[in-house]
Structures are given as structure tokens and as C-alpha cells.
Amino acid sequence: MHRYFLLHKPRNMVSQFVSTHDVGLLGDLKFDFPEGTHAVGRLDLDSEGLLILTTDKRVTRLLFLAEKPHPRSYLVMVQNKVSETTLALLREGIPIKIKNGESYKATPVSVDIIPDPFILYPHAEDHRMQYDHTWLLITLIEGKYRQVRKMVLAAHHRCLRLVRLNISDLQLGSLAPGEVKELNSETFYQLLGIKHPDLP
């Protein structure tokens, strides 16, 4: 029987159990994952938030080949104040470089300034908040490599924090960094918004 987990991935940890580099690994967490567990999608070393882990290899294919797009929301702390002009630019879509140096217009579902990030993410405390910064909530249905970071950089803001809050209706919720929550298969597939392959 397959198993399904939600993890609040901390910063300074890769979305892998094995690496040739000296980095934090999923296996360092104080949780006994079953053999064959793997991450669905990834978060970079310096990104944090919701990460799906499962023993069910079908999930990745079903998720990325689904007819209905799966929105993902990110709470993003950027350097300096974001102007209304820049906010409009991000909302309209902004060109970024993708593989082979191609230009791609990254168009989010929504971009909003968040005055109080603690409402969405209780762990938002950051020593850099004493300097000029802005918290943004960016929702995408695309998934280009490092897309959020490239988008804000193209708008002349450096990304300081990036937290994935949800994938479809799978929510980070109150999970603390490093904490794991297990879901049954029916709930997992329902919240992810894809048809359970073993149910009619």
C-alpha cells in the first residue's frame, strides 16, 4: 500500500535523500520514511515550505499530465519596496530566461503585496526584516526552473525568502519546519485535484 506525506521542508535542505554534496538531506529528518519514498517536484536548497513525498511513482505523471492546472502559491520576501508599477509588471507577465537561454514570458495567476506575512506563515521572522523589504504572494500554474526567483529578479528585486504554501488544496497549514504529516490516499488525491488511479 502506497503512502503519502506532506513535509514542511526547512531551508538549507535539498529535496533528496542522497547527494554527493555536503548538504542537508531528507533523511536527516527525524521521521522514518518507508523505502521507496521520493519527492514530487522540488524545492531548492534555500527554499522552504510544502513538499510532497510518496512511495507512489504514479503521482508525478498524473500531476504533470493532468488536464486541470494545479496552482501553487509562494510567499516571497524580496529586497526593497515593490512599487505599484513593478507590481503591475509582474502581474502582466515578465520575460525570464529558461533553458538554452530562451526568453519566456512568465505570467502568474496573481501577485499581491502582503503587509503581514505572519497571517499566512507563522515562521516568517527574519533578521533582514529590519531593512527595506516587501512580502509578495505569488500564485503560478507554470513551473519553470527557479521561476519565482527569476521573475522578481527580472523586476529588479532580489529574492530573500521563498516559501511554498500550497499545491492545489494541499496546504502547508500549521506544519512546523521539518514536520511531516501523513495523508490517506483518498484524501491526498482529492486535495491534489487528480483522479485516484485505483478508484472508479
C-alpha positions in Angstrom: 0.0 0.0 0.0 1.4 3.4 -1.0 1.9 6.2 1.5 1.6 9.9 1.1 3.3 12.6 3.1 3.3 16.4 3.4 6.6 17.9 4.6 7.5 21.4 5.7 10.9 21.5 4.1 13.3 23.7 6.0 15.9 26.0 4.4 19.3 24.5 3.8 18.0 21.1 2.8 17.7 19.6 -0.6 14.6 17.7 -1.8 16.6 14.4 -1.9 17.6 11.5 0.3 21.0 11.1 -1.3 23.5 13.7 -2.6 27.2 13.8 -3.5 27.3 17.3 -1.9 27.6 18.2 1.8 24.1 19.4 2.2 21.0 18.7 4.4 19.1 15.7 3.2 15.5 14.5 3.7 17.0 11.5 5.5 18.3 13.9 8.2 14.7 14.5 9.4 13.5 12.7 12.5 10.9 10.7 10.6 11.0 7.0 9.4 10.1 7.3 5.8 9.4 3.9 4.1 11.7 2.5 1.5 11.0 3.9 -2.0 9.8 7.4 -0.7 10.6 10.2 -3.2 9.8 13.9 -3.6 7.2 15.0 -6.1 8.6 18.2 -7.6 11.4 20.0 -5.8 12.2 23.0 -3.7 15.7 24.4 -3.9 18.2 24.2 -1.1 17.4 27.7 0.1 13.6 27.5 -0.5 11.2 26.2 2.2 7.6 25.1 2.6 5.3 22.4 1.3 7.0 19.4 -0.3 5.1 16.2 -1.3 6.7 12.9 -0.5 5.3 9.5 -1.5 6.1 5.9 -2.4 3.6 6.2 -5.3 5.5 6.7 -8.5 2.3 7.5 -10.4 1.8 10.8 -8.7 4.3 12.8 -10.7 2.9 11.6 -14.0 -0.7 12.2 -13.0 0.1 15.6 -11.6 2.0 17.0 -14.6 -0.2 15.4 -17.3 -3.5 16.4 -15.7 -5.9 18.4 -17.8 -6.6 20.8 -15.0 -3.6 23.0 -14.0 -2.5 22.9 -10.4 -2.0 26.3 -8.8 0.9 26.7 -6.4 1.2 29.7 -4.1 4.5 31.1 -2.8 5.2 33.7 0.0 8.2 35.6 -1.2 10.3 38.1 0.7 12.2 40.5 -1.7 14.7 43.2 -1.1 13.5 46.8 -1.1 10.0 48.1 -1.5 8.0 46.9 -4.5 6.3 49.8 -6.3 2.8 49.7 -7.9 4.5 49.9 -11.3 6.6 46.9 -10.6 3.6 45.0 -9.2 1.7 45.7 -12.4 4.7 44.5 -14.4 4.8 41.2 -12.5 1.1 40.7 -12.9 1.1 41.3 -16.6 3.9 38.8 -17.1 7.6 39.3 -17.2 10.2 37.8 -19.5 12.7 35.4 -17.9 15.5 33.2 -19.3 14.8 29.5 -19.3 16.8 26.6 -20.7 19.1 27.2 -23.6 18.9 30.9 -22.9 15.4 31.2 -24.4 13.2 34.1 -23.3 9.9 33.1 -21.7 7.1 35.3 -20.5 6.3 34.2 -17.0 2.7 35.1 -16.3 1.4 34.4 -12.8 -2.2 33.7 -11.8 -1.9 36.5 -9.2 0.7 38.7 -7.4 -0.2 40.6 -4.2 1.7 42.6 -1.6 1.2 41.0 1.8 1.5 43.6 4.7 1.6 40.9 7.4 3.3 37.7 6.4 2.7 36.1 9.8 -1.0 35.6 9.0 0.0 33.3 6.1 3.2 31.9 7.6 3.9 31.9 11.3 7.6 31.3 10.7 8.2 34.5 8.7 10.5 36.0 11.3 13.7 37.1 9.6 16.6 39.3 10.7 16.5 41.0 7.3 13.1 42.4 8.0 14.8 45.4 9.8 15.8 46.6 6.3 13.5 47.7 3.4 11.7 44.6 2.0 8.4 43.5 0.6 6.4 40.3 1.1 4.6 39.1 -2.0 2.1 36.3 -2.5 2.7 34.8 -6.0 0.4 32.1 -7.4 1.5 30.1 -10.5 0.2 27.3 -12.6 3.5 27.1 -14.5 6.6 25.5 -13.1 9.8 26.7 -14.9 13.1 26.2 -13.1 13.5 28.8 -10.3 10.7 30.7 -11.9 9.7 32.8 -8.9 13.3 33.9 -8.2 13.8 34.8 -11.9 10.6 36.7 -12.0 11.4 39.0 -9.1 15.0 39.4 -10.2 13.8 40.5 -13.7 11.7 43.1 -11.8 15.0 44.3 -10.1 14.3 42.7 -6.7 16.4 40.0 -5.0 14.6 37.1 -3.5 15.4 36.7 0.2 12.9 34.1 1.2 10.7 31.7 -0.8 8.0 29.6 1.0 5.6 27.3 -0.9 2.3 27.5 0.9 0.2 25.1 -1.2 -0.2 22.8 -4.2 -3.8 22.9 -5.2 -5.7 22.2 -2.0 -2.8 20.6 -0.3 -1.8 23.2 2.3 1.3 23.8 4.4 -1.0 24.9 7.2 0.4 24.7 10.7 3.2 22.3 9.9 6.4 23.5 11.6 9.8 23.3 9.7 10.9 19.7 9.5 7.5 18.4 10.5 5.8 15.6 8.4 2.0 14.9 8.1 0.7 11.6 6.5 -2.5 11.6 4.5 -4.5 8.6 3.3 -4.6 8.0 -0.4 -8.2 9.2 -1.0 -7.7 12.5 0.8 -4.3 13.1 -0.9 -5.6 12.6 -4.4 -8.8 14.6 -3.7 -6.9 17.6 -2.3 -4.3 17.4 -5.1 -7.2 17.5 -7.6 -6.3 14.5 -9.6 -8.3 11.3 -10.1 -7.3 8.4 -7.9 -6.0 5.7 -10.3 -7.3 2.9 -8.1 -10.9 4.2 -7.8 -13.6 4.2 -10.4 
